[in-house]
């Protein structure tokens, strides 16, 4: 039964890779090519157990060890997957090949084994030892160091992206790649189970049946979040270069001198114009508002709009728009005319697209929760 479960797991990863590479409905088409390649690599790597159990290695000894060629390819590929999702115009460059130097060295190291005769290869899989030999421990340790490093780098890069989205939208939670973060957690789960499997030699034994169950569950966990993905940068294609400039400029250190896009006099005029536009059109009440849309209202480029907010108000887009939304919510909470609205209703009327985002932003800016603020207002109005 567990052998069948293992086969289903490998087949499911392969199917997920096929869907990611071919499904036209999925967003982030270019980034998904990297994700599909990673899943294909993971499929080959996890195929080793099935090939052993079903006797494929005994019939075709030349295949022994082939899946492990990719052991040092998984980590850098995962990192490049995350890098591609969080970048607008980042393309593969030859310098990215440097990430795969350990994989190349590992391949060179194992060329003698691949060229050895069939009897030596068959002897290597005849029976798993009770304890890992010295070479296996060193290899496993190097792989775990590489994997841990790239996994952490991927999480750091994703965390930076989540912060950057505050420059572009007042509802960053929708585009913060929560599905990719959960995907990374799932990959971490696979690696943890794999490590236990290798250390305790648990595969396909009565004691190790839980390994196959864990793999099977985690793979469907991964699949669920992959199909949940949304477009990371849902902006018109013509505006993406400008948006890319905004993100690149944000990466400058505080000590760097940023290019002045407008004069101080023009900046002052744009600030006044922006305040008038917001008070007149109340565009901040639109939950879908983003930096690009506000720039069009102001008849500015996206880069220029970001400059006005950063230099004129010392706020990013998220902080600036939510400040207006919080003021609107305070007006609604303190007015008896809107007492019939619950907190979700207040959130929607103020421009927020969720109660959670509303509560978090309100408490961060005001210092108390919306309900506490409402009670204090009612206390003042009813002595």
N, C-alpha and C positions, 0 to 999 in steps of 0.2 A: 504493500500500500504506500509506504513512504518513498519507495523508488518511483512510483507513479506520480506522487506529489512533487517530487524533485523534477521530474520531466515536465510536469505542468507549469512549474515555476519558471524553468528555462524557456519553455514555449511562450509563456505570458510576457516575459521580458522581450523576446523576439517580436511578438505581436505588437507590443507597445512601441518598440523601435520603429516598426513598419508604419504604424499609425502616425507617429510623430513626423516621420519623413514624408508621408504622402497625404495626410489629411489637410485639405484646403481650408477647412473651417477654423483650424487652430491659428491663433494669433502668433506674432513673432516668428515668421517663416524662416528668416535667415538664422536666428538663434536656434531654432528647432533642428536645423541640420546638424549642429554641434551636439545637441542633446541626443539626436538619433544615433550619431556616431558613438557617443558614450554608451548608450544602451546596447548597441551592437557589440561593443568591446566587453561590456559586462556579461552579455549573453555567452560569448566565447569563453570567458574566464570561468563562469559558473557551469559550463558544459562538461567540465572535467569529471565530475562525480558520475554523471549519467554515462559518459563514455566508458568509465571503469566498470560500473555495475552491469551494463549490458554487454560486456565482453568485446566492445569495439576495439579497445587497445590490443587485446590478445590476437585479434584477427588482422589488425592493421597497426603493428608496433611503431611504424614511422610517425604516427600521430601522437605518441606519448610525449608529453611535455609541451606540445604546441600551444594549448590554452594559456600556459603560464608565460608565454612570450609577452603577453599584454599586461602582466602584473604591475609593471612600473609605468604603464601608459594610462591607467585608469585615473590616477590622481591629477596629473596635469590636464587631462581632457576635461575632468569635472570643473577644474578652475577656469579653463577657457570657456566652458559652457556658461558659467556665471558671468564671466567678463563680457561675453557677447550679449547676454540679456540686459545688462545694465548700461551698455554703451549704445549710442545712436548710430555713429558712423564707423565704429571700430571694425577694421578688416583684419584678416589673418596676415601677419607679416612674418618674414623669414626668421626674425628674432624669436618668434614664438617656438620655433623648433628647438631652442635651447632647453625648453622645459622637458624635452623628450630625450635628453642626453643619457639619464640613468637607464631608460628603457633600451637605448642602443647599446650601452655598455653591458647591460644584463644579457642582451642577445649575443654579443660577442663572447661573453663568459660561458654561455651554454652551447656554443657551436660544437665543441668536442662531444658533448653528450648527444646532440642531434645527429652527428655523423657516426656515432658508435653503432655497433651491430645490434640486431634485434634482441639477442639474449640478454645483453646488459640492460637494455631498456625494460624488458619484461621483468627482470630481477628487481628493478627499482620500484615496481608496483605490485610485486608478488604479495607482500604483507606489510602493512603499515607498522612501524616500530612503536613500542610502548612510549618511548620518549623521542623527541626531535633530536637529530644529530646536530653537531656543532655548525655545519654549513647551513642547515635549515634554520637554525636559531638566528644566525647572522643575517641570512636573507630575509627572514620574517621581521627581524628588528629594523633593518634598513627600510623595508616596505612600510612598516608601521610609522616610522619617523616621517617618511615622505608623505604618506597618506594623511597623517595628523596635521602636518604643516600645511598642505594644500587645502585640507578641509577647513582649517581655521582661517586661512587666507580668503577662502571663498565666503565664509560667514562675515568676515570683516568687510570685504568688498560689497556684499549685499547690504550690510548695515549702513555703509556710506551712501549707497544708492537710496535707501529709504529716507535718509536725511536730505539728500539732494532734491527729492521730489517735492519738498516744501518750497523750493524755488519756483516750481511750475504749476502747482495746484493747491487749492485750499482744502482739498479732500485727499491727502496723500495716501491714506490707508487703502484706497482702491487700487493704487498702482505701486505698492511697496513690495510686490512679489512675495506675498505670504506663501503662495503655493511652492515657490522655489525654495524658500527657507524650510518648509516642511519636507520637501524633496531631499534637501541636504540632511535633515534629521533622519530620514528613512535610509539614506545611503550609509549614514553613521551606524544605524541599527544593523544593517547587513554586515558591515565590517566587524562590528562587535561580536555578532553571532559567529562569523567566519573565524575570528580569532579564537573564540572558545572551542570551535570545532577543530581547529588545527592543534591547539594546545592539548586538548583532551582526547583527540582522535575519535570523535563521536560520530562521524558520518555513517549513516546506514546501519547502525547498531541499535539494539533495543534501547540503550541508554541515550542514543543520539537522535531518536525520532523527532524530538522537539526542534532540532535544527531545521529540518525540512518544513515543519509547520511554520516556524518563524520566517523562513525565507518566503514561503508562499504568502503569508499575511502581509509582510512588508512590501512585496512586489505589487500587490493590489492597492496597498496604501500609496505607493508611488504613482501608480496609474491614475488613481482618483485625483490626485493633486495636479498631475500633468494636464489632464483634460479640463481642469478648472482655470487654466491660465487665461489672462486677458492681455490685450495689447499694452506693452509697457509705456510706450510714448504715443498716445492716441491724438496726434496732432497732424495737421495737413503736411504733406510731404515737402511742400515749398518752404515751410517754416522750420523744418528740422535743422538745417544748418545754423540758423539763428539760435535755436534752442541749445544746440551743441556748444555754441560759444558761451552761453549762459553757464552751462555746467562746467566747461573748461575753466572759465574765469573764477568759478567758485573754488577750484582746486589751488588757486594761488595762495601763497602764504600771506599772513597779515603784513609782513614787512615789504612785500612786493608792491611796486607802484602800479596801480591799475590805470588803464587808459581812460582819459576823460572823454566821454562821448558827446557831451553838450557843455556849453558854457554855464557858469554859475547863474547868470541872469536867466538863461533859457530853462535851467533846472527849476528855478523858483517859479517861473510861469507854468511849467508843466505840473508842478505840485499843486498849484491853485486850480488848474484845469481839471486835474484828476479828482480833487475833492468835490468840485462842482458836478462833474460827470457822475460820480458815485452817489451823491446826495440827490441828484435829479433822477437818474435812471435806476438807482438801487440795484445795480447788477450783482452786488454781493449776495443778494437773496437767491440767486440762481445757483443751485447746488453743483451744477456742472461747470461753473466758471473756472477758467484756468488762465495762466499768464498770457497765452496766445490770444484768447478771446478779449481780454482786457486791453491788450496792445492794439487790437483792431478797433476797439471803441475809441481809443485815444489817438488813432491814426499814427501809430508808432510801430517800429520794428520790435520784435520780442526782446532782443538784446537791449534796446534802448529803454523799453518798459521796465526791465529788470534793473537797469542802472538807476532809473528814477526812484524806484522803491528802495534800493539798497543805499544809495547815496543821499537821496532826498529825505527819506523817512527812517533810515537805519533799520529797516525791516525787510525780511524776505516776503514773497508773495503770500505764503501761508499765514504769517504773523499779521500782515497788513489787512488782509480780507477778513480773517477771523476776529480781528479787533472790531471791525464794523458789525460783524454778525453777533458778537457778544453784546455790544451796545444795543442792538436791536432786540436781542433776547431779554436783556434787562428791562427794556421798555415794556415788552409784552408781559413779563413776569410781575411787574409792579402795577400794571393797569388792570382794574376790575373788569374792563371790557373783554379781556381775554382769559378770565378765570375759568371759563368752560374748557380750555385746552389743557390736556395733560402734557407731560414733559416731552413726549415724542412729538406732539403737535407743535409745541413751542420750538423744538429743534428744527422741524421742517419749515415753519414760518420764518425762521431766522436765517435759513439758507443752508443749514447742516443737512447731511443726507443720512445721518444715523444718530440715535440717542447716545451711543457710546462716544462718538466724536464730539458731540455737544457737551456732554458731562466733563470729558477730559479737558477740552479747551476752556470751558467756563471756569472750572476749578483752578486751572493753571493761571488764568488771567485775573480772576476776581479773588481767589483764595478760599472760597467756600463753594459748595455744590449749588446747582440751580434751585433745588427744593429749599435749601437753607436760606438762600437769598430771597425766595418768594415768601417764606415765613416771616423773615425780618421786615419785608415791605408791608405785609399785612398787619404786622404788629405796630408799625408806624402809622398806618392808616386807621387803625382801630385801637385807640388808647383805652 
